[in-house]
Amino acid sequence: MSGFGDASARVVPTDTGAAAEARSLHDRLTKPPGSLGRLEDAGVQLCAIARTCPPPVPETAAVAVFAGDHGVLAEGISPWPQAVTAQMVANFGSGGAAVNVLAGHVGADVVVVDVGVASELGDIPGLRRAKVRPGTANLAKEPAMTRAEAERALDVGAQLAAELVQDGHRCLLTGDMGIGNTTPSAALISILCSRSPAEVTGRGTGIDDERMHRKVEIVARAIERARDEGANEPVDLLASVGGLEIAALAGYIVGGAGARVPVLLDGVIASAAALVAAAIVPETVGYMVAGHRSTEPGATAALDHLGLVPLLDLGLRLGEGTGACLALPVLQAAAKVLRDMATFDSAGVSEGPAEGISP
Amino acid sequence: MSGFGDASARVVPTDTGAAAEARSLHDRLTKPPGSLGRLEDAGVQLCAIARTCPPPVPETAAVAVFAGDHGVLAEGISPWPQAVTAQMVANFGSGGAAVNVLAGHVGADVVVVDVGVASELGDIPGLRRAKVRPGTANLAKEPAMTRAEAERALDVGAQLAAELVQDGHRCLLTGDMGIGNTTPSAALISILCSRSPAEVTGRGTGIDDERMHRKVEIVARAIERARDEGANEPVDLLASVGGLEIAALAGYIVGGAGARVPVLLDGVIASAAALVAAAIVPETVGYMVAGHRSTEPGATAALDHLGLVPLLDLGLRLGEGTGACLALPVLQAAAKVLRDMATFDSAGVSEGPAEGISP
């Protein structure tokens, strides 16, 4: 089995030669150069990842929904009870959640992984059981988990990514479930992007001003504690102020990059995990595609830091992988444009002098 | 056959009762209220259009690509030769254009209509021949077409919409092809949105500063001429400064609204046609869904005027219906969420007190 260490070692920079070939092909296709905007950029990236132009179309995709609970919920940072994490995992199992509907719509497989739900889960169809611990500790007061636990969660994610690619999936989508998980995400984003807690903490599922004020304070307190405890290195930070599903996602992202497939990021939880992945293995960034711009301010801070421009901006703040699912058809379209469009030559279309756009 | 007049008479306001039912259902589905952002708004609109909740999923869709030429090309407003319109129609016929690839990707049928290409077109598979005249006159100097010609083009669009819905299509996408057609679009948008030519004229397929300056002047001159000639009423304006494909699109939009299906708008050409449609039959706006935000400034001006928020913003400026095709899966997803997601009750998920969001 391939753990996080193996996956990290396998990540190579994406191929600039294939990217250049894609840019050149785009200029010969029957359309004004650049007129497909970010769809062209996405196609170029897919070529760089696959090291060939045109790129394979990522028809077979999977969304991994990593679930975990958060001790910090004791601080009252969310109005939702912790039990909802387990209830939603059951809902994923019976196909009634948003991610089931949207993944089904775009033809992606859903894989749900218990990497740290607080309660013991009953019989849930298709659930992967990889619980590292039953929820994190309260990061406002102590490290969320030990470094060894963070490493085990990284392994869970990396192993699943390797397995999914082994099974023929050509695009990995990130998903998450964990009541309270925008709080550790904000803490990680604040530290890794050098932004203040107030700048990157959002209202999550929807909280009032009073609770929001408390949430920012908790994030600030967790960051201060982590600093006092000397957590600097990315895995130590992940253990100190992160979450089990965030750690698994970081492993999954590196695993996808190691297997040379695009990793389509969902919202703010995925963005926090992506920052951790990039801090450990910088070359993973070339394999990341930002699915959408979450309404959480931390998501935008993280994507800016990573230099990623999201494909969609629909005002989503649900998580689960929903935004990544909605973005999948756009990514597939980017590949098909390069694979299937005619060139000016092949179609007998006159090429306009593209003034002001091309050199 | 159903012409534009019949279609106009059939347009009724969308159903506010079904919309309210959809909003209420959205708040009971297993997700924080409002957390699917604009996907929720789109679902509500689909219910209002179909007059039922949940709405039918618009699985079967068609994109009509209306093609026409523009006499104003003589003024040097585009670097592309007029022959490219006909060459691209041939490219549509052989399946090599961007709209073919993207429509194929999302499962939409492509229907190409010659409503005003300047040259005689040869044998092109699937082409609908409905040429009203071989290109418009030069709108910088004289009316683009007569009022009777504009009315015939409106009929062409309305009839095709009725036929497509009759054949089982449940969503109509707009498409266009016409070298030079951002110029009449800018003129119509300037007049109908009360914006200056400089504000709403864009670089189209990509032109340099000098040509851009000339283009703004041409738009201003056309508007002045139309005013001098007393063109005020929307069909007169369409005849004076419009285009044959723009007129057909306006008819198609009203035809879709009259048949009570959503009309998914592409870019700036569609936006100009939508303004005309709304000026003639205001209730059509309820049936319009803006597929994407074109980079053309006129598109944003028109969408703002119509009160439409686009689903996608990918920096597209190609036309043909490409942006509408990319948006179709998002619209379908909006319907499936309402149809297929579990409610808190049905899934046994605790409902969090959604503070600060719900009343």
Interface residues (C-beta under 8 A of the other chain):
Chain A: L29 T30 K31 P32 P33 G34 S35 L36 G37 R38 L39 S78 P79 W80 P81 A83 V84 Q87 M88 A90 N91 S94 G96 A97 A98 N100 V101 L102 G104 H105 V106 R203 T205 G206 I207 D208 D209 R211 M212 T295 L311 L312 D313 L314 G315 L316 R317 L318 T322 L326 P329 V330 Q332 A333 K336 V337 D340 M341 A342 S346 A347 G348 V349 S350 G352 P353 A354 E355 G356 I357 S358
Chain B: L29 T30 K31 P32 P33 G34 S35 L36 G37 R38 L39 S78 P79 W80 P81 A83 V84 Q87 M88 A90 N91 S94 G96 A97 A98 N100 V101 L102 G104 H105 V106 R203 T205 G206 I207 D208 D209 R211 M212 T295 L311 L312 D313 L314 G315 L316 R317 L318 T322 L326 P329 V330 Q332 A333 K336 V337 D340 M341 A342 S346 A347 G348 V349 S350 G352 P353 A354 E355 G356 I357 S358
